[in-house]
Amino acid sequence: MNTLIFDIEADNLLYDATKVWCLVGYEVETQMYHIGVDSREGLCYPKNTIVYNIDTLVSSLDNYKLVGHGIVSYDLPLLNKLY
């Protein structure tokens, strides 16, 4: 199981948030970035980046060992709440 270091950005704190703006992860073993956004329009990404619809990336998180700052108290609870 590969390791994904990730973080999310949302429109508010846990109990008041209604939208995740983006989810960005770095897969350690492949050195690939995984970015989940609603729209790719107007954005530019490095070559070692895979861009997904945010719903697709959220549903794939079970395939990784997850690492991140605040993922237990914020990121994962918010993703469970909204997805």
C-alpha positions, 0 to 999 in steps of 0.5 A: 500500500503506497503512502499519500501525504495529503491536505485539504482546503475548505470553506470553513472549520469542521462543523460549518464547512460546506465545500472542500475547495481542493485535495492535494496529495503526494504519493511518496513511492511514485513521486506523483502529485494527486490533485482533486479540484472541481474545475481544471480551468485556468490552472497549470500543473507540473508534469508529475501531477494527476488531476482528478475530479475531487469526488474521484480522488476522495473515493480513492483514499482507501487505497493509500496509507494516509499521512498529514497534519490534522487529518484525524481531527479535521481532514478525514472527519470533514471528508466523511461529513461531505462525501 
